[in-house]
Amino acid sequence: MPEEAVLTLASLCQNKAMIVVKSNGFIGTFSIQAPEHTIIESHPENAMDLRLSCPFRELCEYASSFDLDALDQTDHSHVPFVVIILKYVEAYKAKYGQAPQSYEERKELIDMIKSGMRTADEENFQEALSHVWRLSSTNHIPSEVRQTFNDPSCVNADANSPYFWILAKAVRDFVENEGEGQLPLSGKLPDMKADTVKYIGLQRVYRQKALSDLNAVKKRVNDILDGDETVISDEVIETFCKNAGHIKVIQYRSISSHYKQADKIVQWMKNEENIHYCIVFKAADRFQKIYHRYPSSVEDYDALKEQTVAFLESIDIPFEQIQELTESEVMDKTLQNL
């Protein structure tokens, strides 16, 4: 399909997904143009949020209710690892005035936990040792999520906005207020070595905190809607809260703008071999417009190279750089392969 036809079609498909595929033998390119795509459930690995580095009040109170030294062997070996870590962090803070921050400090915490083991095979203490690394995670809001919160679509969201942005704004406002800098708690707990009573007790603490955070976000959603007829179900709000740390927004460029970044294209051509094929496919479109056919033999080499230069000029790449790029060994191989 001629380039002009592709651009015309792309302008008509602004609100639809459009994929342009071009191929020649074993070589091909594809371009994607699509509306903004938002993702709530991205199904990340290791998505647990246990708040070990910044425990909430109810979790601290629950951990404080345990006296490890007073427990018999059976109970001692069934204390949840979350409690073990928090107890020894408190002991570390009592000794040094702050929680362990560096790798060396966490190694000392590990030694403290090891010293508390009554037998070498206490599984709950082994679990605690394997989760100490979670203390190194002090920023519970990933940069990609912060970027979403700072997006104008989030900052200016109102009752007429897509529900994703309404929810994002509600969570953003929660973080800045009730959440005290933290996202809503998901409330998920992993399996762990603990007896039923202790596990259910810990689970209740996390679930109650998650429910409290959820209710706060629901209120903020209702404040944004402010009586509007828009309805966002409790189930959708809950799903968003549980996945708030992994939401994503994918914003595609239009087909027409793919090559309107001369500086980046020059850099890519100097460092990436495959980008040359994208450029030469563009040159082949220009070749087709002039000769009413696509290049198909070695006799077309010079004419195709001429159109490659013309295309690079059309996207405002300086002539000196064009000479350097088109005289390279990589470009020569690309022109011959097409």
ZAMARGU-4260 file (C-alpha; in steps of 0.2 Angstrom, whole numbers, plus 5000, padded with zeros to 4 digits):
<rodrens>
0) 5000/5000/5000 | 5007/5017/4995 | 5013/5028/5010 | 5000/5041/5006 | 4986/5028/5007
5) 4993/5022/5024 | 4993/5040/5031 | 4976/5043/5025 | 4970/5027/5033 | 4979/5031/5049
10) 4970/5047/5050 | 4953/5039/5049 | 4958/5026/5062 | 4963/5037/5077 | 4951/5028/5089
15) 4955/5011/5082 | 4970/4999/5083 | 4979/4999/5066 | 4994/4988/5062 | 5004/4991/5046
20) 5015/4977/5041 | 5028/4977/5026 | 5038/4963/5021 | 5051/4958/5008 | 5057/4940/5009
25) 5063/4936/5026 | 5063/4955/5031 | 5049/4965/5037 | 5043/4979/5048 | 5027/4983/5057
30) 5020/4999/5065 | 5006/5000/5078 | 4994/5015/5080 | 4981/5013/5093 | 4971/5023/5106
35) 4977/5025/5124 | 4977/5008/5132 | 4976/5007/5151 | 4979/4991/5161 | 4973/4987/5179
40) 4977/4968/5180 | 4995/4966/5173 | 4997/4950/5183 | 5015/4954/5189 | 5026/4941/5198
45) 5030/4944/5216 | 5016/4956/5219 | 5015/4954/5238 | 5015/4970/5248 | 5019/4965/5266
50) 5024/4983/5272 | 5039/4976/5281 | 5049/4992/5279 | 5035/5003/5284 | 5023/4993/5294
55) 5006/5001/5298 | 5000/5003/5316 | 4989/4988/5317 | 5003/4977/5311 | 5015/4984/5323
60) 5003/4981/5337 | 5000/4963/5332 | 5018/4959/5331 | 5021/4967/5348 | 5008/4955/5356
65) 5021/4941/5353 | 5034/4937/5367 | 5046/4925/5357 | 5056/4920/5373 | 5040/4915/5382
70) 5034/4903/5369 | 5036/4884/5370 | 5045/4875/5356 | 5029/4871/5346 | 5022/4889/5347
75) 5040/4896/5343 | 5041/4886/5327 | 5024/4892/5321 | 5026/4911/5323 | 5023/4919/5306
80) 5039/4925/5297 | 5032/4943/5296 | 5031/4944/5315 | 5048/4937/5317 | 5056/4950/5305
85) 5046/4964/5313 | 5051/4959/5331 | 5070/4958/5326 | 5069/4975/5317 | 5062/4982/5333
90) 5077/4974/5343 | 5089/4981/5330 | 5081/4999/5332 | 5082/4997/5351 | 5101/4994/5349
95) 5105/5006/5335 | 5091/5019/5335 | 5085/5015/5317 | 5080/5001/5306 | 5093/4992/5296
100) 5096/5002/5280 | 5111/4996/5271 | 5116/4978/5265 | 5128/4977/5279 | 5115/4982/5292
105) 5103/4969/5285 | 5117/4956/5286 | 5118/4960/5305 | 5099/4958/5306 | 5100/4941/5298
110) 5113/4936/5311 | 5101/4942/5325 | 5087/4932/5317 | 5099/4916/5316 | 5103/4918/5334
115) 5085/4917/5339 | 5083/4900/5331 | 5081/4886/5344 | 5084/4873/5331 | 5093/4873/5314
120) 5077/4868/5305 | 5064/4880/5311 | 5055/4883/5295 | 5047/4900/5300 | 5064/4907/5304
125) 5071/4901/5288 | 5056/4910/5279 | 5060/4926/5289 | 5078/4925/5283 | 5073/4923/5265
130) 5062/4938/5266 | 5074/4950/5274 | 5077/4958/5257 | 5060/4965/5257 | 5066/4978/5270
135) 5077/4986/5256 | 5061/4991/5247 | 5057/5008/5255 | 5048/5016/5240 | 5031/5007/5238
140) 5026/5017/5223 | 5034/5012/5207 | 5040/5026/5196 | 5028/5021/5182 | 5014/5022/5194
145) 5020/5040/5199 | 5021/5045/5181 | 5003/5039/5179 | 4998/5049/5195 | 5006/5065/5187
150) 4998/5063/5170 | 4986/5077/5166 | 4972/5065/5163 | 4974/5059/5181 | 4977/5076/5189
155) 4962/5084/5180 | 4950/5069/5181 | 4932/5072/5184 | 4915/5063/5183 | 4916/5064/5163
160) 4933/5055/5163 | 4936/5037/5159 | 4934/5026/5174 | 4953/5021/5174 | 4957/5040/5177
165) 4944/5042/5190 | 4951/5028/5200 | 4969/5034/5197 | 4964/5051/5204 | 4955/5043/5219
170) 4970/5032/5223 | 4982/5047/5220 | 4972/5058/5232 | 4972/5043/5245 | 4991/5042/5244
175) 4993/5060/5248 | 4981/5060/5262 | 4975/5044/5272 | 4988/5033/5264 | 5002/5044/5271
180) 5012/5041/5255 | 5008/5023/5253 | 4996/5014/5240 | 4981/5005/5246 | 4985/4988/5254
185) 4981/4973/5244 | 4979/4962/5259 | 4986/4947/5250 | 4997/4935/5261 | 5008/4921/5255
190) 5008/4904/5262 | 5019/4903/5277 | 5024/4891/5291 | 5012/4895/5305 | 4998/4887/5314
195) 4980/4891/5309 | 4976/4903/5323 | 4992/4913/5321 | 4990/4914/5302 | 4971/4919/5303
200) 4976/4932/5315 | 4989/4940/5304 | 4977/4938/5289 | 4964/4947/5298 | 4976/4962/5302
205) 4980/4963/5283 | 4962/4961/5277 | 4956/4974/5289 | 4969/4987/5284 | 4965/4983/5266
210) 4947/4985/5269 | 4950/5002/5277 | 4960/5008/5263 | 4947/5002/5250 | 4933/5011/5259
215) 4944/5027/5259 | 4947/5026/5241 | 4928/5022/5238 | 4924/5038/5246 | 4936/5048/5235
220) 4928/5040/5220 | 4911/5046/5225 | 4918/5063/5229 | 4924/5064/5211 | 4908/5058/5204
225) 4899/5070/5215 | 4881/5063/5211 | 4885/5060/5193 | 4875/5046/5185 | 4892/5037/5181
230) 4893/5021/5191 | 4909/5012/5195 | 4906/4996/5204 | 4913/4991/5221 | 4921/4976/5213
235) 4930/4987/5200 | 4937/4999/5213 | 4943/4984/5224 | 4952/4976/5209 | 4960/4993/5205
240) 4966/4995/5223 | 4973/4978/5224 | 4983/4981/5208 | 4987/4999/5211 | 5006/4996/5212
245) 5006/4989/5194 | 4994/4999/5184 | 5000/5004/5167 | 4996/5016/5153 | 5002/5013/5135
250) 5001/5028/5124 | 5005/5025/5106 | 5012/5037/5093 | 5002/5040/5077 | 5009/5032/5061
255) 5012/5050/5054 | 5024/5054/5069 | 5034/5038/5069 | 5049/5047/5060 | 5047/5064/5067
260) 5062/5062/5079 | 5077/5066/5069 | 5090/5066/5084 | 5084/5049/5090 | 5084/5041/5073
265) 5102/5047/5070 | 5107/5039/5087 | 5098/5023/5083 | 5106/5021/5066 | 5123/5023/5074
270) 5119/5009/5087 | 5106/4998/5080 | 5107/4988/5064 | 5088/4984/5062 | 5083/5002/5061
275) 5091/5003/5044 | 5078/4992/5037 | 5064/5003/5043 | 5072/5018/5034 | 5075/5008/5018
280) 5057/5002/5018 | 5052/5021/5019 | 5064/5024/5004 | 5056/5010/4995 | 5039/5018/4996
285) 5046/5034/4989 | 5054/5023/4975 | 5037/5015/4971 | 5029/5032/4970 | 5042/5037/4956
290) 5044/5021/4947 | 5027/5013/4950 | 5035/4997/4956 | 5046/4992/4971 | 5065/4989/4970
295) 5068/4971/4965 | 5086/4970/4958 | 5104/4976/4961 | 5101/4988/4946 | 5089/4997/4958
300) 5103/5000/4971 | 5108/5018/4966 | 5090/5024/4964 | 5085/5016/4981 | 5100/5024/4990
305) 5095/5041/4982 | 5077/5039/4989 | 5085/5034/5006 | 5095/5051/5006 | 5079/5060/5001
310) 5069/5052/5015 | 5082/5057/5028 | 5082/5074/5021 | 5063/5075/5023 | 5064/5072/5042
315) 5077/5086/5044 | 5093/5076/5047 | 5108/5087/5043 | 5116/5083/5026 | 5133/5079/5035
320) 5125/5066/5045 | 5115/5059/5031 | 5132/5056/5021 | 5139/5047/5036 | 5124/5036/5039
325) 5121/5031/5020 | 5139/5027/5017 | 5141/5015/5031 | 5143/4997/5029 | 5127/4993/5038
330) 5117/5004/5026 | 5126/4996/5011 | 5121/4978/5017 | 5103/4984/5020 | 5101/4991/5003
335) 5108/4976/4995 | 5096/4964/5005 | 5081/4974/5001
</rodrens>
